[in-house]
């Protein structure tokens, strides 16, 4: 038989473990949700074939991580055929990143504007060659890559079909289904 004092202590201890575990969840929807994608101190690992892909969810809030199950090619006015997530949000690549081996350079404040597409579950493709997908490691998470280029969403795109990040700072471009940058300027 367990003494009466031990039972409340055991209950409090177990509750603490569950609450602490939930605080570290990568699916957090708190405003700090983008924090888990900040870079680690070490160099990112090279790209590997990907089957996963959560990204920042469509209109549900900036910086919130959600799950994506599809990347697709979509013809958009002003940028041509580009890659979008399952919510129709345009995906971008950054000229300062490196495709071979895959390396990301957008970190810290940059990731509040350019949100890395983080991978968790299997990803389906439509009009995008699945063999071109891969991942690069970011602080214990995997960022989706296309032809080696790490992918991002732009916080200035608030609705599906927008490409407000196209040509930003002459370094950010909507990514085409082959991993190239869109050169269209609208």
Protein Blocks (a to p, Z undefined) as FASTA:
>chain_A
ZZfklmmmmmmmmmmmmmmmmmmpckbcbfklmmmmpccfbdcddddddfbdcdddfklo
ghiacddfbdcddddehjlpadddfkopacdddfkbcfbdcddfbecjlmmmmccdddfb
dcddehiafklgccddeehiacddeehiacdddfklmbghiafkgopahlaccddfkopa
cfbeZZ
